[in-house]
Amino acid sequence: MSEEGGKGRRRMDLPKRREDLERISEEVEAREHSEMEEEHHHHHHEEEVEDVVSVLELLVDSLNANYKSLESTVNIHSDEIIRIYKILAKIVEACGETDPSAREKSLKEAVELLQPPVKA
């Protein structure tokens, strides 16, 4: 590059040798090729992101189904734990009774609680 007349404007000197022109032409082609590869890579990257999002959606659905299954199991176990505590309470009550008929009544109630609940 050279300055023209000290005015601060620059102009580009064009190469005069054939080798220089070929080198510049190759550089431009290489740059265009690189830009095309980058654009292709970007498009390919978008497809990969879409695939990852699809897989994540499937995993979330699976986790949601597992959560619902576990929630129902927890509810069933919670009911059973409550029943066990009621049975233990009746047994403790029977142990504290001095009257044999009251003790028998508490133990019978405990045995009734041991019976599986009747489903309607």
N, C-alpha and C positions, 0 to 999 in steps of 0.2 A: 504494500500500500504506500501511496505517496501523498503528500499534502500539496494542494494546488494553491499557489499564490498567497500563502500565509493566511487565508481566510478561515481556516479551521475545517474546511470541507475535505473529506477524504474520498478518493476514488480507488477502485480496485484495479490493479494491473492484471490483465488476463495473461495466462501463460502462453508462451510462444512456441515452446517445444512440444512435439507430438507426445513424448513420454509423459510430460507433465499433464497434458490434457487427458491421456489415458488413465493416469493415476487419479486424477480428480473424478473422472467418470466412474472408475471402480469404487471410489469412496462414496459417491452419491448412491450408486447401486447397492453397495453394502449397507448404507444407512437406511435406504428404502426397504431392503430385505429384513433388516433388523426390526424396523417399525412394523412390518407385516407380521413377523414372528411374534412380536410383543402383543399385537392386536389378537392374533390367533390364540396365544397363551391366555390373554385376558378372557376371551370367549370360553376357552376350555376351563378356566378357573371358575367362571360363572356356572358352568354345568356341574362341576365338582361341588360347589356350594349348594346347588339345588339338590344334588344327591344326598349330601350330608343332612340337609334340612328334612328331606323325606325320611331318612333313617331315624332322625331324632323324633319326628312326629310319630312314627311307628313305635319307638321305644316309650314315648310318653303314653300312648294308648295302652301299651302292654302294662306299664306301671300302674296306670289308672285301674285296669282290670284286676291286677294283683292287689291293689289297695282295697278295692271293693270286696274282694274275696276275703282278705285279712280282716276287714272291718266286720264282716258278717261272722267270721270265726271268733273274733274278740267278743262280739255281743253274745254269742252262744256260751263262751267260756265265762263271761261275766255273770250270766244267769246261773250257771252251775256253781260258781264260787259263792254267790249269794246264798244258794241253797245249802251248801256245805256249812257256811257260817250259822245259818238258822238251825241246822241239825246239831252242830256243836253247842249252840246256845241252849237247846233243849236238854242235851246230855249234861251240861254244866248245871242247869236248873235241877235236873233229877238228882245229881250228886249232892246238891245243897239241901234237898228235901229230907226232913226227918220223918214225915208221915209216909208210910209205904204206899198208900193209894195215890197220893200226889206224885210220888216218884214214878210209880207205874204209869200214871197219866202222861207225865213228861216224856217217858221213854217211848210210849205208844205214839205220841206226836212226832218224836224223832224218827220212828220207823215209818210213819206215814210220809214224812218228808223224803225218806229214802226211795219211796216208790217213784218210778218215772212219771213225769207230768203227763196227763192225758191231753192229747192234741185234738182240737176241735175240727 
